[in-house]
Amino acid sequence: MTSDRLFVYGTLMRGFDHPMARLLAGHADFLGEATCRGSLVLVKHYPGLLLSEAASDIVHGELFRMRVPDELLGELDMYEACGEGFPEPTEYLRRLIDVTLADGATEKAWTYVYNWPVTGLPRIESGRFLEH
């Protein structure tokens, strides 16, 4: 299964003055705010998503519809250093997850999940990177 949806929760969100955020904004349509089950840790100046099954663990982000998913995901995989050719284990893994929109609808969307040890990394308790 695949999807043309992308869930972002950190530096790819709208409003970030970052080349990859601008690339996403130029090649995808913003569908709205969304959430997924998980928690955020502050890695450096950027967050890492840890997936969770707990209903109380909520990460807030944004959902986009990619116009040319394969090309855009290829660029984003390079940015997240998880594409082909990067040494294992990569810092992030691209995964298809369930996200919930503001109206309660759920969709499958790609996102980047943090894949390195989190010992000593501070948790972003609100689940909102912009509030850390």
Secondary structure, DSSP 4 states (H G I P E B T S, - for coil): ---SEEEE-STTSTT---HHHHHHHHHEEEEEEEEEEEEEEE-SSSEEEEE---TT-EEEEEEEEESSHHHHHHHHHHHTT-STTSPSSPSEEEEEEEEEETTS-EEEEEEEEE-S--TTPPEETTS-GGG-
